[in-house]
Amino acid sequence: MSGAERTTASSTAGSVAVLAGGVGAARFLNGLLRVRRPAEVTAIVNVGDDFTLHGLNISPDLDTVTYTLAGEINPETGWGRAGETWRVLTELGRLGGQDWFKLGDLDLALHLFRTQRRSEGASLSQVTGEVAASFGLGLTLLPVSDDPIQTRITPAEPEDATEIDFQDYFVAHRHGIAVRAVRFAGIDEARPAPGVLRALQDVATIVVAPSNPFVSIGPVVDVPQVRETLCRRRDSVVAVSPIVGGTSIKGPAGAMMRELGHEPSVAGVARLYADFAGTLVIDHADGDLAPAVAEAGMTPVVTDTIMADPDRAATLAKATLEAASAKGTT
Ligand code: FO1
């Protein structure tokens, strides 16, 4: 840890860091920003989904958070831009190019900008800050690392299946294949991006967003020094379960838990998070599993976790912060 990142004396009251994946985290952050000032919020975002296509640097989770908080997200998909046009992609398809990953015209502009800035030597966190500022976002938006981390998936079948890239699994296969293993290539050498450890040390509350525990939160928490920092602040770490009623609201988290040998329930989530998070926010639908969450070592807090609209996301964010303050951390 650099001198600049060593712990400071006390937490800044009201400040929050959110460990974030894509769609679920973006909706949570959107709610959080209705109950906290942007200057109080730091989002620390997964980069394991990042990849290169058409020679462009694509960072899906950072972009989903950016577009959502800017009010520019496509509400139907939860990723990409609202009011998007697809002229480049259509022409690319006509040429016989790769059009399986849907990059819209507006979205492409961001990828061109990011790729150009990276080629000039700017780090991912610098570019992320520039993009966030261009959208008028007041929060601190950080990739968990400026170093490359690649989530790699081993399909369960056939027996001798080799690893595939995350977006190949998620988009090309529509996360419809069973998973045998998940690996984060490069993570052992990855360093936390500037500001990440300091935020985790200084904020009053750390929230683990309702994101996939394996492929969204895993590549954040497994960056060297991040888990250790969270463990030291365990009483200030509150997770929101991405599993409701035994399944994920969106995406493959529930199926993945089962396939990787974990119980697809809030108790299973608690067993995954208990070493570094003290509290688990669960939905009313799972209220009967509160004792199992407690048995796994996390304090259960039961509330409405379905973020059907920004108001309900704000209510969830408020309840999550209150769960932390009940432990005397805010
Ligand atoms: N998800 C899809 O299911 N299909 C797509 O074609 C697709 C394109 C895409 C383009 C830009 C972007 O930022 C995200 C995009 N996503 C797409 C979503 C994304 O790949 C996943 O949701 C995340 O990686 C998982 O968090």
Residues whose N, C-alpha, C, O or C-beta is under 5 A from the ligand:
A	BS01	FO1	G22 D49 S59 P60 D63 W79 G80 W100 F101 K102 L103 F170 V171
